[in-house]
Structures are given as structure tokens and as C-alpha cells.
Amino acid sequence: MNLEKRVLSNRIPCHIAIILDGNGRWAKKRKLPRTFGHKVGADNLKKTTINCSKLGIKVLSVYAFSTENWNRPKEEVDYLMKLPLELEKSFKGNFKKHDIKVMFSGRRDRFSKENIELLSKIEEKTKERSGLILNICFDYGSYTEMLTATKEICDLYKNDRIKLDDINEELFSSHLYTKDLPKLDLLIRTSGELRISNFLLWQLAYSELYFTKKLWPEFNNKQLLVAIDNYQKRNRTYGGLKEKK
């Protein structure tokens, strides 16, 4: 049985997240500008999203720009701020063809007016679609997400809208950016780095982790299948005991 058939014959993860790492290093190896690496990375995101959709994955969350990425060189940040427009142009037609819904998770108070309007336009245009959800984490940081949720819950308590005993995991989760998404099954990080980098820290509690040395522009459909195949071979116990089949 070939790899794709084996993957499709087993449990497909419902929600996959990917830390898109290695664009700059991919470009540097080829003596190209880091911004060109980000362009190739954006093209690869389109391919990977479509591949995930074909496999029956329900949600793909991607780490496109972190709250810490503002500290990068201005030229690189300026280019990364063009990514929503690049993706909108690149995905045009493909979003509709594959019934892909798009949402953006993260802060929006530091974007240009044009970018804020573009994000809202993309979300509004795709909101009724029932295929794969592409969750683009843009100006996202898990610390910020959890602090914002905490402040919202404190405000509810202060205004007597909830009781202290109402505060539990379910309530906290309902104030996160991912509140309407299924639980995270698998996190993939490219480029060989072995860290989480402030990404989906709450959501990762019982997800499986997969690290590959492949740089993001090199991460193709075969690499995706290898990651899922690895996930399918694991015994997920969620803290309990479960016999392997």
C-alpha cells in the first residue's frame, strides 16, 4: 500500500497546525532575499491548504506572523504586511473551487486600515463555506491571546455576569481566538527547530507534535503525508491508559 492510500485508510486528524518556519533560510541558501523566501512560502501555503482539503482535514491553522515578528528588519516586516493581499490574489478562485473558509486569529490594532478591511473582506466572503477552514494566525501570540481571554473573563466577573465557580476550562476556551474550532490534533513545525514559539499554547495541551528538518518552502505533499502517517501510528491516551490496537 502506498503512503497516500495508507494515510487515507486511517484516522485523518481533524485539526492540524503548522509553524511555517524556514522561508528566510531557504532563500539565504540560494543567495536570494529573505522576502523572496516568504513569497515562495506563501505559494506553498496555497498548495498545502488544497492538499489538506483533499485529505479531508477540517481545519488548518498556520503561524504566518507572530507578535514578536514586528522586531524583524523593517523591509521584511513591510513585505510580510503584504501577505494577506498576496494570499488573496494567490487563492482567488481556489478558495471557491475547494469551498475553503478563511479566518484570521490575532491582534488587529497594529495593522493598516487597508489590511484590516482586507482581512474582514476575506472572512466575510468565505464565511458561508463548509469545506476546510484555513485559520491564518497573523500578529498572533499565545500570551496575548490568553491574557485577552483572562481580561474578558475578569470583566464578566466584575460586572456580576458570571460567578467564580463558572470559570473553568470550557469558559476559558470560549474566549480564545479558536473558540469555534475543533480541538487541535497535530502540530507540525518545519526547519528543524524544536520549540513552540508562543503558538497555540493552551490548544496544544494534548495535541501530538511533529518536527521536520525540511524548510517550509520544501515541505510538499509527501512531507505532509509523512507527518500524518507518523501521527496515525501514535497511541493517544489524553493522560489515561489505552491499549494499542
C-alpha positions as CSV (number, residue, x, y, z in Angstrom):
1,M,0.0,0.0,0.0
2,N,1.5,3.4,-0.9
3,L,1.8,6.2,1.6
4,E,-1.3,8.2,0.5
5,K,-3.6,5.2,0.5
6,R,-2.3,4.1,3.9
7,V,-2.9,7.6,5.3
8,L,-6.4,7.8,3.8
9,S,-7.2,4.3,5.3
10,N,-6.6,5.5,8.8
11,R,-7.9,8.3,11.1
12,I,-7.3,11.7,9.5
13,P,-6.6,14.4,12.0
14,C,-9.4,16.9,12.2
15,H,-7.3,20.0,13.1
16,I,-3.7,20.4,12.0
17,A,-1.5,23.4,12.9
18,I,1.8,24.3,11.2
19,I,4.6,26.7,12.2
20,L,5.7,27.9,8.8
21,D,9.4,28.2,9.6
22,G,12.4,28.4,7.3
23,N,11.5,30.8,4.5
24,G,14.4,33.1,5.2
25,R,16.9,30.3,5.5
26,W,15.6,28.7,2.3
27,A,16.3,32.0,0.4
28,K,19.7,32.6,2.0
29,K,20.9,29.1,0.9
30,R,20.1,30.2,-2.6
31,K,21.6,33.7,-2.2
32,L,18.2,35.3,-2.6
33,P,16.5,38.0,-0.5
34,R,14.6,36.8,2.6
35,T,11.4,38.4,1.1
36,F,11.6,36.0,-1.9
37,G,11.6,33.1,0.6
38,H,8.4,34.5,2.1
39,K,6.8,34.7,-1.4
40,V,7.7,31.1,-2.1
41,G,6.4,30.2,1.4
42,A,3.1,31.9,0.6
43,D,2.8,29.9,-2.6
44,N,3.5,26.7,-0.7
45,L,0.7,27.6,1.8
46,K,-1.8,27.6,-1.1
47,K,-0.6,24.1,-2.2
48,T,-0.6,22.7,1.3
49,T,-4.1,24.1,2.1
50,I,-5.5,22.4,-1.0
51,N,-3.7,19.2,-0.2
52,C,-5.2,19.2,3.3
53,S,-8.6,19.9,1.9
54,K,-8.3,16.9,-0.4
55,L,-7.3,14.7,2.5
56,G,-10.5,15.6,4.4
57,I,-8.8,17.7,7.1
58,K,-11.3,20.1,8.6
59,V,-9.1,22.9,9.9
60,L,-5.6,24.1,9.1
61,S,-4.1,26.7,11.4
62,V,-0.9,28.3,10.3
63,Y,1.5,30.6,12.1
64,A,2.0,33.3,9.5
65,F,3.2,36.3,11.6
66,S,3.8,36.4,15.3
67,T,3.5,39.3,17.8
68,E,7.3,39.1,18.0
69,N,7.9,39.3,14.3
70,W,7.5,43.1,14.4
71,N,11.1,43.1,15.7
72,R,12.4,41.9,12.4
73,P,14.1,44.3,9.8
74,K,11.6,46.9,8.5
75,E,12.0,45.7,4.9
76,E,10.9,42.2,5.9
77,V,8.0,43.4,8.1
78,D,6.8,45.7,5.3
79,Y,6.8,42.7,3.0
80,L,5.1,40.4,5.5
81,M,2.3,43.0,5.9
82,K,1.6,42.5,2.2
83,L,1.0,38.7,2.7
84,P,-2.9,39.0,3.2
85,L,-3.1,40.7,-0.3
86,E,-0.6,38.2,-1.8
87,L,-2.7,35.3,-0.4
88,E,-6.0,36.8,-1.5
89,K,-4.6,37.1,-5.1
90,S,-3.0,33.7,-5.0
91,F,-6.0,31.9,-3.6
92,K,-8.6,33.7,-5.8
93,G,-10.7,31.0,-7.5
94,N,-9.1,28.2,-5.4
95,F,-10.9,29.3,-2.3
96,K,-14.2,29.0,-4.0
97,K,-13.3,25.8,-6.0
98,H,-12.3,23.9,-2.9
99,D,-15.0,25.5,-0.7
100,I,-12.4,26.9,1.7
101,K,-13.4,29.2,4.6
102,V,-10.8,31.7,5.9
103,M,-10.4,33.2,9.3
104,F,-7.7,35.3,10.9
105,S,-6.6,34.9,14.5
106,G,-4.6,37.5,16.3
107,R,-4.5,41.2,17.0
108,R,-5.7,43.7,14.5
109,D,-5.0,47.0,16.2
110,R,-1.5,47.3,14.7
111,F,-2.5,46.8,11.0
112,S,-3.1,49.4,8.4
113,K,-6.7,50.4,7.7
114,E,-6.3,48.7,4.3
115,N,-5.2,45.4,5.8
116,I,-8.0,45.4,8.4
117,E,-10.5,45.9,5.7
118,L,-8.9,43.2,3.6
119,L,-9.0,40.6,6.4
120,S,-12.6,41.4,7.1
121,K,-13.5,41.2,3.4
122,I,-11.9,37.8,3.0
123,E,-13.6,36.4,6.2
124,E,-17.0,37.8,5.1
125,K,-16.7,36.5,1.5
126,T,-15.9,32.9,2.7
127,K,-17.9,32.7,5.9
128,E,-20.7,30.5,4.5
129,R,-18.4,27.9,3.0
130,S,-18.4,24.4,4.6
131,G,-15.1,23.0,3.4
132,L,-11.7,23.2,5.2
133,I,-11.2,26.2,7.5
134,L,-7.9,28.0,6.9
135,N,-7.1,29.7,10.2
136,I,-4.3,32.2,9.5
137,C,-2.6,33.3,12.7
138,F,-1.4,36.8,11.8
139,D,0.0,39.1,14.5
140,Y,-0.7,36.2,16.8
141,G,0.9,35.3,20.1
142,S,-0.5,32.8,22.6
143,Y,0.5,35.0,25.6
144,T,-1.6,37.9,24.2
145,E,-4.5,35.5,23.4
146,M,-4.6,34.1,26.9
147,L,-4.2,37.5,28.6
148,T,-7.0,38.9,26.5
149,A,-9.2,36.0,27.4
150,T,-8.4,36.4,31.1
151,K,-9.3,40.1,31.0
152,E,-12.6,39.4,29.3
153,I,-13.5,36.8,31.9
154,C,-12.4,39.2,34.8
155,D,-14.7,41.9,33.3
156,L,-17.6,39.4,33.2
157,Y,-17.0,38.6,36.9
158,K,-16.6,42.2,37.9
159,N,-19.9,43.0,36.3
160,D,-21.7,40.1,38.0
161,R,-22.3,38.3,34.7
162,I,-20.6,35.1,35.9
163,K,-19.8,33.6,39.2
164,L,-16.4,32.4,40.3
165,D,-17.4,28.8,40.0
166,D,-18.4,29.4,36.4
167,I,-14.7,29.9,35.5
168,N,-13.5,26.6,34.1
169,E,-11.6,25.2,31.0
170,E,-14.7,25.4,28.8
171,L,-15.3,29.1,29.7
172,F,-11.7,30.0,29.2
173,S,-11.6,28.2,25.8
174,S,-14.7,30.1,24.7
175,H,-12.7,33.4,24.9
176,L,-9.8,32.3,22.8
177,Y,-9.5,33.2,19.1
178,T,-10.0,29.5,18.3
179,K,-13.3,29.2,20.3
180,D,-15.3,28.0,17.2
181,L,-12.7,25.4,16.1
182,P,-12.3,21.7,17.0
183,K,-9.5,20.7,19.3
184,L,-6.0,20.6,17.9
185,D,-4.8,17.1,16.9
186,L,-1.4,17.7,15.4
187,L,1.2,20.5,15.4
188,I,3.9,20.4,12.7
189,R,7.0,22.6,12.8
190,T,9.3,22.9,9.8
191,S,13.0,23.9,9.6
192,G,14.3,21.6,12.4
193,E,13.7,24.0,15.3
194,L,12.4,22.1,18.4
195,R,10.3,24.8,20.1
196,I,6.7,26.0,20.1
197,S,7.4,29.8,19.9
198,N,4.4,31.1,21.7
199,F,1.9,29.4,19.3
200,L,-1.4,27.9,20.5
201,L,0.0,27.1,24.0
202,W,-3.5,26.4,25.5
203,Q,-4.7,24.4,22.5
204,L,-1.5,22.2,22.4
205,A,-2.2,20.6,25.8
206,Y,-2.9,17.1,24.3
207,S,-2.1,17.5,20.6
208,E,0.7,15.5,19.0
209,L,3.9,17.3,18.0
210,Y,5.9,16.6,14.8
211,F,9.2,18.3,13.9
212,T,10.9,18.1,10.5
213,K,14.2,19.5,9.2
214,K,12.6,20.4,5.9
215,L,12.4,24.2,5.5
216,W,8.8,25.4,4.8
217,P,9.2,26.0,1.1
218,E,10.5,22.4,0.8
219,F,7.5,21.0,2.7
220,N,5.5,19.3,0.0
221,N,2.5,16.9,-0.1
222,K,4.8,13.9,0.6
223,Q,6.1,15.6,3.7
224,L,2.5,16.3,4.8
225,L,1.6,12.6,4.3
226,V,4.7,11.5,6.3
227,A,3.7,13.8,9.2
228,I,0.1,12.4,9.2
229,D,1.3,8.9,8.9
230,N,3.6,9.4,11.9
231,Y,0.6,10.9,13.8
232,Q,-1.6,7.9,12.9
233,K,0.9,5.5,14.5
234,R,0.8,7.1,17.9
235,N,-1.2,5.9,20.8
236,R,-3.2,9.0,22.1
237,T,-4.1,8.5,25.7
238,Y,-5.0,12.0,26.8
239,G,-3.4,11.3,30.2
240,G,-5.1,8.0,30.7
241,L,-4.2,4.5,29.7
242,K,-5.2,3.0,26.4
243,E,-4.1,-0.3,24.8
244,K,-2.6,-0.1,21.3
245,K,-4.7,-1.9,18.7
